[in-house]
Amino acid sequence: MKKIISLLALASLATTALVFAPGCASTPTQASTGEFIDDSVITTKVKAALLHDDGTPGGAIKVETFKGVVQLSGFVDNGLQKKRAGMLAAEVTGVHEVVNNITVK
């Protein structure tokens, strides 16, 4: 009898794990919890790099990250600032790709 109860408890635990575990997995349109945290760190590092660089107007550039892909947007005064912002973003650890949608005024 104890063996049956143990097996039922084990089966119940395994079923619960299978039901709730996929909630933490990523999908093509939604990051997992770990990816979300990693992306937040990448976004913060890119913003800091842009703000600390004299060659870019860091406050005028918006940064979004999804699964390691950084998207830059906003307005800059010239093409050199746009290029520099893309280069700074690409140098940040964890960045897989940079999509530079910055517009030159």
N, C-alpha and C positions, 0 to 999 in steps of 0.2 A: 504494500500500500504506500509506504514512504517513497519507494522507487517511482511509482506512478505520479505521485504529487511532485516529486523533484523533476521528472521529465516534463510535466505540464507547466511547471514554473519556468523551466528552461525554454520551452517552446513559446511561452507567453513573452518572455524577455526578448527572444530572438525576433518575434513578430513585431513587437513594439519598436525595436531598433530599426527594422526594415521600413516601418511606417514613417518614423520621424527623421531618420537619417537623410533622406533625399531633400528635406527642407533646407539643408545647409549647402546643397550643391548648386553650382552655377548653371545658368542656361545661356543661350546666345544673346539674350537681351537683359539679363540680370546677373550681377556679380554675386559670388558667394560672400559670406561674411569676411573671410580672410582676404579675398580679392578686394573687397570694398575698403578694408583697412589699409591694404597695400596701396591702393589707388589714392586714398586720402593722404598718405605719407608722400607719395610721388607728387601730387598736386601742390602740397605745402613746400616741398623742396624746389620745385620749378618756380613757384611764385617768389620764394626767397631769392633764388638766383637772379630772377628778372629785376627784383627790387634793388638788389645790391650791385647790379651792373650799371655803370654810368652810360653805357651805350644804348640802353633801352628804357623806354618809359614804362617801367614795370607796373605802375598803378593803372595804366590804360589797357593792359593786356589781360584778358580773361583766360583762365586755365581750367580745363576739365579733363579728367582721366577716367578711362574705362578699360579695364583689363590690360593695363600697361600702355595703352595708346593715349597719348597726350594730344588734345586739341587746343590750339591757340586761336583766339579771336580778339577783335578789338581794332583800334586805329593807331597807326604810327605816322610819323612825318616823312619817312623815306624808306626805300627798299633795303638799305643797310641795316636799319633797326629791325625790320621784319626778319631778315636773314640771321642777324645776331640772336634774336629771340629764339628762333628755331634751333640754332646751334647750342644755345645754353640749355634748352629743354632736352635735347638729345644726349647731353653729357650727364644728365641725372641718372643715378643708379636705379634700375628697374624699368626704365622707359624702353619699350620695344619699338615704338614708332611715334613720329611726330606729324600731326596733320596741321599745317600752318595756314590757317584761314584768316590771318591778320590782313587788314585792308590798309593800303597806303593812301593817306589823305591827298 
